[in-house]
Amino acid sequence: MWFRKYRKEQDLTRNLPEPSFRPETIAEAKRALDLGLIDVSEYVEISLALEPIVDALSDPDLSVRRKAILDLAKHPNRAWAVGKLQELLRDGSEEVRLYAAETLDRLDSGYMRAI
């Protein structure tokens, strides 16, 4: 049409950043893979990053479980880590429940100071 030559059109999507999604749990990664938001290599990377902590939480050695609980406190996905710690409050081992409760208390104190 003749008016398009004279009217300067702007592409509003040109300066938008590429959408990015970084799953923080294995379930989110599976769903993102199904939806095509991530590729297989990203899925494997995420799974391998989370798997050692999950495996260590069910290790029979108490010192390994304690280290995994402490690692959860430093995990970047706080919601996932707190969820795992809350699950550990129902663990069969009294020591594991104690470590989980102490870690949750420490995280809670840190959050309260930040507020």
C-alpha positions in Angstrom: 0.0 0.0 0.0 1.1 3.5 -0.7 1.0 4.8 2.9 3.5 2.2 4.2 6.2 3.8 2.1 5.7 7.1 3.9 4.9 5.9 7.4 7.9 4.7 9.4 7.0 1.5 11.1 8.8 0.3 14.2 9.4 -3.3 15.0 8.6 -3.3 18.7 10.0 -6.8 19.2 13.4 -6.0 17.8 14.9 -4.8 21.1 13.4 -7.4 23.4 15.8 -9.8 25.0 15.5 -13.5 24.2 13.2 -15.3 26.6 15.0 -17.5 29.0 13.9 -20.1 31.5 16.1 -21.9 33.9 14.3 -24.8 35.7 15.3 -25.2 39.3 14.0 -28.7 39.9 14.1 -31.9 38.0 10.3 -31.9 37.6 10.5 -28.3 36.1 13.3 -29.4 33.8 11.2 -32.4 32.6 8.3 -30.1 31.9 10.5 -27.5 30.2 12.0 -30.3 28.0 8.5 -31.5 27.0 7.5 -27.9 26.1 10.7 -27.3 24.1 11.9 -24.5 26.4 15.2 -26.3 27.0 17.1 -28.9 25.0 18.4 -32.3 26.1 21.8 -31.1 27.0 20.4 -28.4 29.4 18.1 -31.1 30.9 21.1 -33.4 31.6 23.1 -30.5 33.1 20.3 -29.6 35.5 19.6 -33.2 36.5 23.3 -33.8 37.2 23.5 -30.6 39.3 20.6 -31.6 41.5 21.0 -35.4 41.7 24.1 -35.5 44.0 22.2 -33.6 46.8 19.1 -35.8 46.4 21.2 -38.9 46.5 23.2 -37.8 49.5 20.0 -37.1 51.4 19.1 -40.7 51.3 22.6 -42.0 52.0 22.9 -44.4 55.0 25.9 -42.5 56.3 24.8 -39.8 58.7 27.8 -37.5 58.0 27.0 -37.6 54.3 23.4 -36.7 55.0 24.5 -33.9 57.3 26.7 -32.4 54.6 23.8 -32.6 52.1 21.6 -30.8 54.6 24.2 -28.1 55.0 24.5 -27.9 51.2 20.8 -27.4 50.9 21.1 -24.2 52.9 23.4 -22.8 50.2 21.4 -24.0 47.3 20.3 -21.2 44.9 16.8 -22.5 44.6 15.6 -21.6 48.1 12.0 -22.8 47.6 13.2 -26.3 46.5 15.8 -26.4 49.3 13.3 -25.4 52.0 10.8 -28.0 50.6 13.5 -30.7 50.9 14.4 -29.6 54.4 10.7 -29.7 55.4 10.5 -33.3 54.1 13.5 -34.2 56.2 11.6 -33.1 59.3 9.6 -36.3 58.9 12.7 -38.6 58.4 13.1 -41.7 60.5 16.4 -40.6 61.9 16.3 -38.2 64.9 19.7 -36.7 64.0 18.5 -35.9 60.4 15.4 -34.3 61.8 17.5 -32.2 64.2 19.9 -31.1 61.4 17.0 -30.2 59.1 15.3 -28.2 61.9 18.5 -26.4 62.8 19.1 -25.5 59.1 15.6 -24.3 58.6 15.9 -22.2 61.8 19.1 -20.7 60.5 17.6 -19.9 57.1 14.5 -18.4 58.8 16.7 -16.1 61.0 18.7 -15.0 58.0 15.4 -14.1 56.1 14.1 -12.2 59.1 17.4 -10.2 59.3 17.1 -9.4 55.6 13.6 -8.1 56.1 
